[in-house]
Amino acid sequence: MELPAEVVIHNTQLGMKGGRGRLLKICPEGYYEVNIALGEKLHRALLPVAGTVLIAKAPEEVPAAVADVER
C-alpha cells in the first residue's frame, strides 16, 4: 500500500467500525499515524497496530490472467 492511503478504520478502543481516514505513516514503535475524519474536520491520531484494522478504501485491481484460474 502506497502512503498516504485512504483507509477504513476499525478500532475497538475507540469504538470505530468503518471510520474513514488517511494512513500517513506506519511507525516501527507499533502505531499507525492517521488523519481521522470526525464530522467535517480531520484530526491526527496515533492508533496502536495491535487492536486496529486498516482496510484500503480502493479495491485491488485483479489482472484477468489471475481471475481465470481453472479448478
TIMI-2910 file (N, C-alpha, C, CB; in pm, 1 decimal, decimal comma, always signed):
<rs>
+----------+----------+----------+----------+----------+----------+----------+----------+----------+----------+----------+----------+------+
!      n_x !      n_y !      n_z !     ca_x !     ca_y !     ca_z !      c_x !      c_y !      c_z !     cb_x !     cb_y !     cb_z ! resn !
+----------+----------+----------+----------+----------+----------+----------+----------+----------+----------+----------+----------+------+
!    +84,8 !   -116,4 !     +0,0 !     +0,0 !     +0,0 !     +0,0 !    +89,9 !   +123,3 !     +0,0 !    -96,8 !     -0,6 !   +121,9 !  Met !
!    +67,3 !   +211,7 !    -94,5 !   +145,4 !   +334,2 !   -100,2 !    +87,1 !   +436,0 !     -3,1 !   +148,5 !   +391,1 !   -244,1 !  Glu !
!   +173,6 !   +512,7 !    +58,4 !   +130,4 !   +612,4 !   +156,1 !   +143,1 !   +752,2 !    +98,8 !   +211,9 !   +600,6 !   +285,3 !  Leu !
!    +56,3 !   +841,6 !   +132,1 !    -63,3 !   +825,0 !   +214,9 !   -169,5 !   +745,9 !   +140,5 !   -119,1 !   +961,5 !   +257,2 !  Pro !
!   -257,6 !   +680,9 !   +216,1 !   -361,6 !   +597,3 !   +157,5 !   -493,8 !   +619,4 !   +230,3 !   -321,2 !   +448,7 !   +162,7 !  Ala !
!   -600,4 !   +627,7 !   +152,5 !   -734,6 !   +637,0 !   +210,6 !   -770,5 !   +499,1 !   +266,1 !   -841,0 !   +685,6 !   +103,8 !  Glu !
!   -816,6 !   +495,1 !   +392,0 !   -845,3 !   +367,7 !   +456,8 !   -977,4 !   +373,5 !   +533,6 !   -731,1 !   +329,2 !   +551,2 !  Val !
!  -1027,4 !   +254,3 !   +562,4 !  -1140,5 !   +235,4 !   +652,4 !  -1080,3 !   +182,2 !   +781,8 !  -1250,9 !   +136,6 !   +592,0 !  Val !
!  -1119,0 !   +241,0 !   +894,7 !  -1055,5 !   +210,0 !  +1023,2 !  -1152,1 !   +139,3 !  +1116,4 !  -1003,2 !   +337,5 !  +1089,4 !  Ile !
!  -1104,6 !    +29,6 !  +1174,0 !  -1177,3 !    -42,5 !  +1279,0 !  -1085,6 !    -45,8 !  +1400,8 !  -1219,0 !   -189,2 !  +1233,0 !  His !
!  -1132,1 !    +10,8 !  +1513,1 !  -1051,7 !    +13,2 !  +1635,0 !  -1144,8 !     -5,9 !  +1753,4 !   -970,9 !   +146,5 !  +1647,8 !  Asn !
!  -1120,0 !   -111,4 !  +1831,3 !  -1208,7 !   -144,2 !  +1942,9 !  -1199,0 !    -43,6 !  +2056,7 !  -1177,2 !   -282,4 !  +1994,8 !  Thr !
!  -1081,4 !    +11,6 !  +2081,8 !  -1065,4 !   +107,2 !  +2191,1 !  -1145,8 !   +234,9 !  +2168,7 !   -919,1 !   +141,6 !  +2208,6 !  Gln !
!  -1154,8 !   +278,6 !  +2044,4 !  -1230,9 !   +399,1 !  +2011,6 !  -1374,9 !   +368,3 !  +1971,9 !  -1162,5 !   +474,3 !  +1899,6 !  Leu !
!  -1405,8 !   +239,6 !  +1957,0 !  -1539,6 !   +202,2 !  +1912,1 !  -1563,7 !   +237,6 !  +1766,2 !  -1643,6 !   +269,3 !  +1998,3 !  Gly !
!  -1457,0 !   +243,1 !  +1687,2 !  -1469,7 !   +276,8 !  +1544,9 !  -1497,1 !   +150,7 !  +1465,0 !  -1341,7 !   +347,2 !  +1492,5 !  Met !
!  -1601,7 !   +156,6 !  +1387,7 !  -1634,1 !    +47,3 !  +1296,0 !  -1659,5 !   +109,6 !  +1159,7 !  -1758,7 !    -36,3 !  +1345,6 !  Lys !
!  -1558,6 !   +107,0 !  +1076,2 !  -1574,1 !   +161,1 !   +941,8 !  -1554,4 !   +311,1 !   +934,6 !  -1708,8 !   +126,9 !   +889,1 !  Gly !
!  -1476,8 !   +367,4 !  +1027,0 !  -1446,8 !   +510,1 !  +1020,2 !  -1356,3 !   +539,2 !   +902,4 !  -1381,8 !   +558,4 !  +1150,1 !  Gly !
!  -1371,1 !   +654,7 !   +843,7 !  -1286,0 !   +687,1 !   +728,7 !  -1166,9 !   +768,4 !   +774,5 !  -1365,3 !   +764,0 !   +620,8 !  Arg !
!  -1054,8 !   +746,8 !   +706,6 !   -934,3 !   +819,4 !   +741,9 !   -827,7 !   +804,8 !   +635,1 !   -881,2 !   +771,6 !   +875,1 !  Gly !
!   -711,3 !   +860,2 !   +665,8 !   -597,3 !   +853,8 !   +574,0 !   -475,6 !   +807,4 !   +652,4 !   -570,6 !   +992,4 !   +505,7 !  Arg !
!   -420,0 !   +695,3 !   +609,0 !   -298,5 !   +642,5 !   +670,4 !   -180,1 !   +725,9 !   +620,9 !   -278,8 !   +490,0 !   +636,7 !  Leu !
!   -107,9 !   +784,7 !   +715,8 !     +5,3 !   +868,8 !   +681,7 !   +138,0 !   +797,3 !   +698,3 !     +3,9 !   +992,6 !   +765,7 !  Leu !
!   +146,4 !   +715,1 !   +804,2 !   +274,7 !   +652,8 !   +836,8 !   +252,3 !   +528,3 !   +921,4 !   +366,7 !   +752,2 !   +910,8 !  Lys !
!   +335,1 !   +428,0 !   +901,6 !   +337,5 !   +310,0 !   +988,7 !   +468,2 !   +318,7 !  +1065,7 !   +325,7 !   +173,0 !   +906,5 !  Ile !
!   +458,4 !   +340,1 !  +1195,0 !   +576,6 !   +363,5 !  +1278,4 !   +629,5 !   +232,7 !  +1336,5 !   +543,6 !   +461,9 !  +1391,7 !  Cys !
!   +760,8 !   +213,6 !  +1336,8 !   +819,7 !    +90,3 !  +1389,7 !   +796,0 !    +72,6 !  +1539,6 !   +968,2 !    +88,6 !  +1361,9 !  Pro !
!   +755,1 !   +178,8 !  +1607,7 !   +725,3 !   +169,4 !  +1751,0 !   +591,5 !   +101,6 !  +1778,3 !   +725,7 !   +307,8 !  +1813,1 !  Glu !
!   +516,3 !    +68,0 !  +1673,7 !   +393,5 !     -8,6 !  +1691,4 !   +264,8 !    +71,0 !  +1683,7 !   +398,1 !    -76,4 !  +1820,1 !  Gly !
!   +264,6 !   +178,2 !  +1605,8 !   +139,7 !   +251,3 !  +1587,9 !   +127,5 !   +304,1 !  +1445,6 !   +130,4 !   +366,6 !  +1688,0 !  Tyr !
!     +2,0 !   +331,8 !  +1408,0 !    -28,7 !   +395,5 !  +1280,5 !    -50,4 !   +543,7 !  +1306,0 !   -154,0 !   +330,9 !  +1212,7 !  Tyr !
!     +1,9 !   +627,9 !  +1219,6 !    -29,0 !   +770,4 !  +1224,4 !   -133,8 !   +794,6 !  +1116,8 !   +100,2 !   +860,6 !  +1202,7 !  Glu !
!   -250,7 !   +840,9 !  +1158,7 !   -362,6 !   +858,2 !  +1066,1 !   -429,6 !   +993,6 !  +1086,6 !   -465,1 !   +745,3 !  +1083,9 !  Val !
!   -493,4 !  +1040,1 !   +982,2 !   -587,7 !  +1150,8 !   +992,8 !   -725,3 !  +1087,3 !   +994,5 !   -571,8 !  +1255,6 !   +874,3 !  Asn !
!   -803,1 !  +1118,6 !  +1098,1 !   -937,4 !  +1062,5 !  +1112,0 !  -1038,8 !  +1173,5 !  +1088,6 !   -957,5 !   +997,2 !  +1252,6 !  Ile !
!  -1138,5 !  +1144,2 !  +1008,0 !  -1245,8 !  +1239,8 !   +984,1 !  -1348,4 !  +1227,3 !  +1095,8 !  -1311,9 !  +1216,6 !   +845,2 !  Ala !
!  -1362,2 !  +1333,7 !  +1174,0 !  -1464,6 !  +1340,9 !  +1277,9 !  -1553,5 !  +1458,9 !  +1242,3 !  -1401,8 !  +1356,2 !  +1422,9 !  Leu !
!  -1673,4 !  +1427,6 !  +1197,7 !  -1758,6 !  +1532,9 !  +1144,0 !  -1699,7 !  +1578,7 !  +1012,2 !  -1772,4 !  +1651,8 !  +1243,7 !  Gly !
!  -1681,7 !  +1709,1 !   +997,1 !  -1624,7 !  +1762,8 !   +873,7 !  -1477,7 !  +1799,1 !   +888,8 !  -1702,7 !  +1884,3 !   +829,5 !  Glu !
!  -1418,0 !  +1768,7 !  +1004,6 !  -1279,3 !  +1806,9 !  +1029,7 !  -1190,3 !  +1683,4 !  +1041,2 !  -1269,3 !  +1891,6 !  +1157,4 !  Lys !
!  -1061,8 !  +1703,3 !  +1009,4 !   -962,9 !  +1596,6 !  +1021,6 !   -883,8 !  +1614,8 !  +1150,1 !   -868,5 !  +1594,6 !   +899,5 !  Leu !
!   -858,4 !  +1503,3 !  +1217,4 !   -780,5 !  +1503,9 !  +1340,2 !   -669,1 !  +1401,9 !  +1328,0 !   -869,5 !  +1474,0 !  +1463,2 !  His !
!   -547,5 !  +1438,7 !  +1369,4 !   -434,3 !  +1347,7 !  +1367,1 !   -444,8 !  +1256,1 !  +1487,0 !   -299,5 !  +1424,6 !  +1366,9 !  Arg !
!   -423,1 !  +1126,7 !  +1465,5 !   -431,1 !  +1029,6 !  +1574,5 !   -320,8 !   +926,1 !  +1558,4 !   -570,2 !   +961,1 !  +1577,8 !  Ala !
!   -278,6 !   +870,7 !  +1670,3 !   -184,3 !   +759,5 !  +1672,5 !   -260,3 !   +639,4 !  +1724,3 !    -57,6 !   +790,8 !  +1761,1 !  Leu !
!   -275,5 !   +538,8 !  +1640,9 !   -352,1 !   +418,5 !  +1677,0 !   -257,6 !   +300,0 !  +1690,1 !   -462,3 !   +388,5 !  +1571,3 !  Leu !
!   -273,1 !   +220,1 !  +1794,5 !   -184,8 !   +104,2 !  +1810,8 !   -210,4 !     +0,4 !  +1701,1 !   -204,7 !    +40,5 !  +1950,2 !  Pro !
!   -103,0 !    -57,9 !  +1651,5 !   -116,9 !   -162,3 !  +1549,6 !   -198,1 !   -278,6 !  +1606,5 !    +22,7 !   -211,5 !  +1501,0 !  Val !
!   -168,4 !   -316,7 !  +1731,8 !   -247,0 !   -421,1 !  +1799,0 !   -381,7 !   -359,1 !  +1835,7 !   -172,3 !   -478,0 !  +1927,7 !  Ala !
!   -488,7 !   -412,3 !  +1783,1 !   -621,5 !   -359,9 !  +1813,9 !   -678,3 !   -270,1 !  +1706,2 !   -617,2 !   -285,2 !  +1941,6 !  Gly !
!   -604,5 !   -249,6 !  +1597,2 !   -653,7 !   -164,9 !  +1488,4 !   -646,1 !   -242,1 !  +1357,3 !   -572,1 !    -32,8 !  +1479,2 !  Thr !
!   -753,7 !   -234,2 !  +1280,6 !   -756,2 !   -293,3 !  +1147,1 !   -774,9 !   -180,4 !  +1047,7 !   -869,5 !   -400,9 !  +1133,0 !  Val !
!   -687,9 !   -175,1 !   +947,3 !   -699,5 !    -76,4 !   +840,0 !   -725,8 !   -150,1 !   +709,8 !   -570,9 !    +11,8 !   +829,4 !  Leu !
!   -825,4 !   -103,5 !   +637,6 !   -860,4 !   -164,0 !   +508,5 !   -851,0 !    -54,4 !   +403,2 !  -1004,9 !   -229,1 !   +511,2 !  Ile !
!   -779,1 !    -82,9 !   +294,4 !   -768,2 !    +14,1 !   +186,0 !   -907,3 !    +44,0 !   +131,2 !   -674,8 !    -38,2 !    +73,6 !  Ala !
!   -936,5 !   +172,2 !   +113,1 !  -1069,0 !   +212,0 !    +66,0 !  -1092,5 !   +169,1 !    -79,5 !  -1086,0 !   +363,6 !    +79,3 !  Lys !
!   -988,1 !   +178,6 !   -161,1 !   -999,4 !   +139,8 !   -301,9 !   -974,6 !    -10,0 !   -316,8 !   -899,6 !   +219,9 !   -389,3 !  Ala !
!  -1060,8 !    -80,7 !   -390,2 !  -1038,7 !   -224,5 !   -410,3 !   -916,6 !   -250,5 !   -499,0 !  -1163,4 !   -289,2 !   -472,8 !  Pro !
!   -858,3 !   -367,5 !   -481,4 !   -743,2 !   -407,5 !   -562,0 !   -788,2 !   -441,5 !   -703,6 !   -670,5 !   -527,9 !   -497,9 !  Glu !
!   -703,9 !   -410,6 !   -799,1 !   -726,4 !   -449,5 !   -938,1 !   -671,5 !   -590,6 !   -957,1 !   -659,0 !   -348,3 !  -1037,7 !  Glu !
!   -753,8 !   -683,3 !  -1000,9 !   -710,0 !   -820,8 !  -1023,0 !   -689,0 !   -840,2 !  -1172,7 !   -814,0 !   -923,9 !   -966,6 !  Val !
!   -566,0 !   -874,1 !  -1213,3 !   -540,3 !   -897,6 !  -1356,2 !   -627,7 !  -1012,2 !  -1409,1 !   -390,4 !   -929,8 !  -1379,7 !  Pro !
!   -668,8 !  -1002,6 !  -1534,0 !   -756,6 !  -1103,3 !  -1594,8 !   -694,1 !  -1242,0 !  -1589,9 !   -788,3 !  -1065,9 !  -1739,6 !  Ala !
!   -562,8 !  -1252,8 !  -1605,7 !   -496,9 !  -1382,8 !  -1605,3 !   -511,4 !  -1450,4 !  -1469,1 !   -348,5 !  -1367,8 !  -1641,8 !  Ala !
!   -512,8 !  -1375,8 !  -1362,0 !   -526,7 !  -1431,9 !  -1228,1 !   -671,5 !  -1469,4 !  -1202,8 !   -477,3 !  -1332,7 !  -1121,4 !  Val !
!   -766,6 !  -1395,0 !  -1256,0 !   -908,1 !  -1420,1 !  -1232,7 !   -955,8 !  -1547,6 !  -1301,3 !   -990,1 !  -1302,2 !  -1280,6 !  Ala !
!   -889,0 !  -1590,5 !  -1406,7 !   -933,2 !  -1708,9 !  -1482,3 !   -854,9 !  -1833,1 !  -1440,5 !   -917,2 !  -1685,2 !  -1633,8 !  Asp !
!   -858,6 !  -1868,1 !  -1314,4 !   -788,1 !  -1984,7 !  -1263,9 !   -878,6 !  -2107,1 !  -1277,8 !   -744,7 !  -1963,8 !  -1115,9 !  Val !
!   -824,9 !  -2212,3 !  -1339,2 !   -903,4 !  -2335,8 !  -1353,0 !   -900,7 !  -2412,6 !  -1223,1 !   -849,8 !  -2423,6 !  -1468,0 !  Glu !
!  -1011,9 !  -2476,2 !  -1193,4 !  -1020,2 !  -2557,5 !  -1070,5 !  -1050,0 !  -2699,0 !  -1106,5 !  -1127,3 !  -2504,0 !   -974,1 !  Arg !
+----------+----------+----------+----------+----------+----------+----------+----------+----------+----------+----------+----------+------+
</rs>
